[in-house]
Amino acid sequence: MAITNPGITENCSAVLTWTLTGATTGSGTGFILPSQSFNIGKTRVHYTLTDASANTDTCSFQVWIKDLVQPKFTVTCVASAITQTADPDRCDANVAVPQPFSISNPCNEAFTVVNSYTASTANANGIYPVGPTTVTWTITDASGNVTTCPQTVTVTDDQDPVIACQSNIEEQVAANNCSKAGVAITNPGITENCSAVLT
């Protein structure tokens, strides 16, 4: 890894120190040696120059080591559609959703995982409505490579609706009439965990 030494202007003696933060950590005095090894990912190099009167100046830059050759970080999407029955008396279900991918990471590269359903977190467990829901997983490694894996979570409504009608009605028409108005009919009782149509 070729790193150019910083340019130094100082009228008296001065001490140069450096620190590494991020994917690679470390510190030292003087210039960074050409033999310095950097891990995959982003490392911030910070130089500080201090003279005998405690006057200082600093500069910094980033070293980004990308994993683009074998062996490299790889993601394999696995088919993992999930189907679950709605919770009793509800029109949704509390579903545990496993991540639908496997990762090969021979260099222990840093990476992030988010999903589209639970506010861009790595955990997609939650309450899902009846019907199919597509969850998109996004895996981004420290080299900037992005892989997406789609997953379908389907919640089914297997609970029958219940309707209860009133008892039979028997009433008599008045003399010389063929019909009767004002018959008291009670609406049926309905129990349904999701929407239902009454016909």
TORVEX-904978 format. One record per residue (C-alpha): residue number from 0; residue in one letter; x, y, z. Coordinates in nm, 2 decimals. Layout:
% TORVEX-904978
+-----+-----+--------+--------+--------+
:   n : res :      x :      y :      z :
+-----+-----+--------+--------+--------+
: NUM :   A :      X :      Y :      Z :
...
+-----+-----+--------+--------+--------+
//
This chain:
% TORVEX-904978
+-----+-----+--------+--------+--------+
:   n : res :      x :      y :      z :
+-----+-----+--------+--------+--------+
:   0 :   M :   0.00 :   0.00 :   0.00 :
:   1 :   A :   0.17 :   0.32 :  -0.12 :
:   2 :   I :   0.12 :   0.61 :   0.12 :
:   3 :   T :   0.29 :   0.94 :   0.04 :
:   4 :   N :   0.45 :   1.11 :   0.34 :
:   5 :   P :   0.31 :   1.44 :   0.44 :
:   6 :   G :   0.50 :   1.76 :   0.35 :
:   7 :   I :   0.65 :   1.92 :   0.66 :
:   8 :   T :   0.76 :   2.29 :   0.71 :
:   9 :   E :   0.90 :   2.38 :   1.05 :
:  10 :   N :   1.16 :   2.63 :   1.15 :
:  11 :   C :   1.25 :   2.45 :   1.47 :
:  12 :   S :   1.24 :   2.08 :   1.56 :
:  13 :   A :   0.91 :   1.90 :   1.56 :
:  14 :   V :   0.76 :   1.56 :   1.64 :
:  15 :   L :   0.53 :   1.39 :   1.40 :
:  16 :   T :   0.28 :   1.13 :   1.53 :
:  17 :   W :   0.01 :   0.93 :   1.36 :
:  18 :   T :  -0.31 :   0.74 :   1.45 :
:  19 :   L :  -0.52 :   0.49 :   1.26 :
:  20 :   T :  -0.90 :   0.46 :   1.33 :
:  21 :   G :  -1.17 :   0.26 :   1.16 :
:  22 :   A :  -1.11 :  -0.08 :   1.00 :
:  23 :   T :  -0.74 :  -0.06 :   1.10 :
:  24 :   T :  -0.63 :   0.09 :   1.43 :
:  25 :   G :  -0.28 :   0.18 :   1.56 :
:  26 :   S :  -0.05 :   0.47 :   1.64 :
:  27 :   G :   0.31 :   0.57 :   1.61 :
:  28 :   T :   0.58 :   0.83 :   1.58 :
:  29 :   G :   0.73 :   0.95 :   1.25 :
:  30 :   F :   0.61 :   0.85 :   0.91 :
:  31 :   I :   0.39 :   0.54 :   0.86 :
:  32 :   L :   0.62 :   0.26 :   0.74 :
:  33 :   P :   0.56 :   0.12 :   0.39 :
:  34 :   S :   0.51 :  -0.22 :   0.56 :
:  35 :   Q :   0.20 :  -0.10 :   0.74 :
:  36 :   S :  -0.09 :  -0.34 :   0.67 :
:  37 :   F :  -0.45 :  -0.21 :   0.63 :
:  38 :   N :  -0.76 :  -0.42 :   0.68 :
:  39 :   I :  -1.05 :  -0.44 :   0.44 :
:  40 :   G :  -1.27 :  -0.13 :   0.49 :
:  41 :   K :  -1.22 :   0.24 :   0.56 :
:  42 :   T :  -0.93 :   0.36 :   0.78 :
:  43 :   R :  -0.87 :   0.72 :   0.87 :
:  44 :   V :  -0.50 :   0.82 :   0.89 :
:  45 :   H :  -0.45 :   1.12 :   1.12 :
:  46 :   Y :  -0.11 :   1.30 :   1.14 :
:  47 :   T :  -0.02 :   1.55 :   1.41 :
:  48 :   L :   0.29 :   1.77 :   1.40 :
:  49 :   T :   0.40 :   1.93 :   1.73 :
:  50 :   D :   0.69 :   2.16 :   1.77 :
:  51 :   A :   0.90 :   2.24 :   2.08 :
:  52 :   S :   0.67 :   2.52 :   2.18 :
:  53 :   A :   0.36 :   2.29 :   2.17 :
:  54 :   N :   0.23 :   2.45 :   1.85 :
:  55 :   T :   0.05 :   2.18 :   1.64 :
:  56 :   D :  -0.09 :   2.12 :   1.29 :
:  57 :   T :  -0.28 :   1.82 :   1.17 :
:  58 :   C :  -0.39 :   1.66 :   0.85 :
:  59 :   S :  -0.58 :   1.34 :   0.77 :
:  60 :   F :  -0.69 :   1.12 :   0.49 :
:  61 :   Q :  -0.88 :   0.80 :   0.43 :
:  62 :   V :  -0.75 :   0.46 :   0.31 :
:  63 :   W :  -1.02 :   0.24 :   0.17 :
:  64 :   I :  -0.93 :  -0.12 :   0.11 :
:  65 :   K :  -1.19 :  -0.29 :  -0.12 :
:  66 :   D :  -1.25 :  -0.66 :  -0.13 :
:  67 :   L :  -1.30 :  -0.72 :  -0.50 :
:  68 :   V :  -1.09 :  -1.02 :  -0.57 :
:  69 :   Q :  -1.11 :  -1.38 :  -0.44 :
:  70 :   P :  -1.15 :  -1.47 :  -0.16 :
:  71 :   K :  -1.42 :  -1.21 :  -0.12 :
:  72 :   F :  -1.73 :  -1.14 :   0.07 :
:  73 :   T :  -2.03 :  -1.31 :  -0.09 :
:  74 :   V :  -2.40 :  -1.33 :  -0.02 :
:  75 :   T :  -2.62 :  -1.62 :  -0.13 :
:  76 :   C :  -3.00 :  -1.56 :  -0.13 :
:  77 :   V :  -3.20 :  -1.86 :  -0.01 :
:  78 :   A :  -3.57 :  -1.93 :  -0.10 :
:  79 :   S :  -3.75 :  -1.88 :   0.23 :
:  80 :   A :  -4.11 :  -1.78 :   0.18 :
:  81 :   I :  -4.30 :  -1.78 :   0.51 :
:  82 :   T :  -4.67 :  -1.86 :   0.55 :
:  83 :   Q :  -4.85 :  -1.82 :   0.88 :
:  84 :   T :  -5.21 :  -1.82 :   1.00 :
:  85 :   A :  -5.35 :  -1.50 :   1.15 :
:  86 :   D :  -5.35 :  -1.49 :   1.53 :
:  87 :   P :  -5.69 :  -1.58 :   1.69 :
:  88 :   D :  -5.95 :  -1.31 :   1.66 :
:  89 :   R :  -5.70 :  -1.08 :   1.47 :
:  90 :   C :  -5.65 :  -0.98 :   1.11 :
:  91 :   D :  -5.27 :  -1.00 :   1.14 :
:  92 :   A :  -5.00 :  -1.22 :   1.29 :
:  93 :   N :  -4.68 :  -1.18 :   1.50 :
:  94 :   V :  -4.43 :  -1.34 :   1.27 :
:  95 :   A :  -4.07 :  -1.45 :   1.34 :
:  96 :   V :  -3.88 :  -1.38 :   1.01 :
:  97 :   P :  -3.54 :  -1.55 :   0.96 :
:  98 :   Q :  -3.28 :  -1.38 :   0.74 :
:  99 :   P :  -3.31 :  -1.54 :   0.39 :
: 100 :   F :  -2.94 :  -1.55 :   0.30 :
: 101 :   S :  -2.61 :  -1.70 :   0.39 :
: 102 :   I :  -2.28 :  -1.50 :   0.39 :
: 103 :   S :  -1.93 :  -1.61 :   0.31 :
: 104 :   N :  -1.68 :  -1.37 :   0.48 :
: 105 :   P :  -1.33 :  -1.51 :   0.46 :
: 106 :   C :  -1.16 :  -1.18 :   0.56 :
: 107 :   N :  -1.41 :  -1.09 :   0.84 :
: 108 :   E :  -1.51 :  -0.78 :   0.65 :
: 109 :   A :  -1.75 :  -0.54 :   0.82 :
: 110 :   F :  -2.10 :  -0.53 :   0.67 :
: 111 :   T :  -2.45 :  -0.40 :   0.73 :
: 112 :   V :  -2.79 :  -0.57 :   0.70 :
: 113 :   V :  -3.12 :  -0.39 :   0.68 :
: 114 :   N :  -3.47 :  -0.49 :   0.57 :
: 115 :   S :  -3.76 :  -0.28 :   0.42 :
: 116 :   Y :  -4.03 :  -0.38 :   0.67 :
: 117 :   T :  -3.91 :  -0.29 :   1.01 :
: 118 :   A :  -3.77 :   0.06 :   0.97 :
: 119 :   S :  -3.44 :  -0.05 :   0.80 :
: 120 :   T :  -3.31 :  -0.27 :   1.08 :
: 121 :   A :  -3.15 :  -0.62 :   1.07 :
: 122 :   N :  -3.46 :  -0.77 :   1.24 :
: 123 :   A :  -3.78 :  -0.83 :   1.04 :
: 124 :   N :  -3.98 :  -0.99 :   1.32 :
: 125 :   G :  -4.31 :  -0.81 :   1.37 :
: 126 :   I :  -4.68 :  -0.78 :   1.31 :
: 127 :   Y :  -4.78 :  -0.87 :   0.95 :
: 128 :   P :  -5.12 :  -0.81 :   0.80 :
: 129 :   V :  -5.33 :  -1.08 :   0.63 :
: 130 :   G :  -5.21 :  -1.12 :   0.27 :
: 131 :   P :  -4.86 :  -1.13 :   0.11 :
: 132 :   T :  -4.59 :  -0.88 :   0.22 :
: 133 :   T :  -4.26 :  -0.85 :   0.04 :
: 134 :   V :  -3.96 :  -0.79 :   0.26 :
: 135 :   T :  -3.64 :  -0.67 :   0.08 :
: 136 :   W :  -3.31 :  -0.74 :   0.26 :
: 137 :   T :  -3.01 :  -0.53 :   0.17 :
: 138 :   I :  -2.66 :  -0.64 :   0.26 :
: 139 :   T :  -2.37 :  -0.39 :   0.21 :
: 140 :   D :  -2.01 :  -0.49 :   0.27 :
: 141 :   A :  -1.73 :  -0.25 :   0.36 :
: 142 :   S :  -1.61 :  -0.25 :   0.00 :
: 143 :   G :  -1.94 :  -0.10 :  -0.11 :
: 144 :   N :  -2.08 :  -0.41 :  -0.27 :
: 145 :   V :  -2.46 :  -0.44 :  -0.23 :
: 146 :   T :  -2.68 :  -0.75 :  -0.25 :
: 147 :   T :  -3.05 :  -0.76 :  -0.21 :
: 148 :   C :  -3.26 :  -1.07 :  -0.12 :
: 149 :   P :  -3.64 :  -1.05 :  -0.15 :
: 150 :   Q :  -3.86 :  -1.25 :   0.08 :
: 151 :   T :  -4.24 :  -1.30 :   0.09 :
: 152 :   V :  -4.43 :  -1.32 :   0.42 :
: 153 :   T :  -4.79 :  -1.44 :   0.38 :
: 154 :   V :  -5.05 :  -1.43 :   0.66 :
: 155 :   T :  -5.37 :  -1.63 :   0.59 :
: 156 :   D :  -5.71 :  -1.58 :   0.75 :
: 157 :   D :  -5.83 :  -1.93 :   0.84 :
: 158 :   Q :  -6.09 :  -1.82 :   1.09 :
: 159 :   D :  -6.45 :  -1.87 :   0.98 :
: 160 :   P :  -6.68 :  -1.57 :   1.03 :
: 161 :   V :  -6.97 :  -1.64 :   1.27 :
: 162 :   I :  -7.33 :  -1.51 :   1.22 :
: 163 :   A :  -7.61 :  -1.56 :   1.47 :
: 164 :   C :  -7.97 :  -1.49 :   1.36 :
: 165 :   Q :  -8.27 :  -1.44 :   1.59 :
: 166 :   S :  -8.53 :  -1.70 :   1.65 :
: 167 :   N :  -8.82 :  -1.75 :   1.41 :
: 168 :   I :  -9.09 :  -1.49 :   1.41 :
: 169 :   E :  -9.46 :  -1.56 :   1.39 :
: 170 :   E :  -9.71 :  -1.27 :   1.38 :
: 171 :   Q : -10.07 :  -1.24 :   1.26 :
: 172 :   V : -10.21 :  -1.00 :   1.01 :
: 173 :   A : -10.51 :  -0.78 :   1.10 :
: 174 :   A : -10.84 :  -0.86 :   0.95 :
: 175 :   N : -10.87 :  -0.80 :   0.58 :
: 176 :   N : -10.49 :  -0.74 :   0.54 :
: 177 :   C : -10.25 :  -0.95 :   0.33 :
: 178 :   S :  -9.93 :  -0.81 :   0.48 :
: 179 :   K :  -9.80 :  -0.67 :   0.81 :
: 180 :   A :  -9.57 :  -0.37 :   0.85 :
: 181 :   G :  -9.35 :  -0.29 :   1.15 :
: 182 :   V :  -9.23 :  -0.65 :   1.22 :
: 183 :   A :  -8.95 :  -0.62 :   1.47 :
: 184 :   I :  -8.64 :  -0.79 :   1.33 :
: 185 :   T :  -8.31 :  -0.80 :   1.52 :
: 186 :   N :  -7.99 :  -0.76 :   1.33 :
: 187 :   P :  -7.78 :  -1.08 :   1.33 :
: 188 :   G :  -7.48 :  -1.09 :   1.56 :
: 189 :   I :  -7.15 :  -1.10 :   1.36 :
: 190 :   T :  -6.81 :  -1.21 :   1.47 :
: 191 :   E :  -6.52 :  -1.18 :   1.22 :
: 192 :   N :  -6.15 :  -1.12 :   1.27 :
: 193 :   C :  -6.11 :  -0.95 :   0.93 :
: 194 :   S :  -6.36 :  -0.76 :   0.71 :
: 195 :   A :  -6.67 :  -0.95 :   0.59 :
: 196 :   V :  -6.96 :  -0.89 :   0.35 :
: 197 :   L :  -7.31 :  -0.94 :   0.47 :
: 198 :   T :  -7.56 :  -1.03 :   0.19 :
+-----+-----+--------+--------+--------+
//
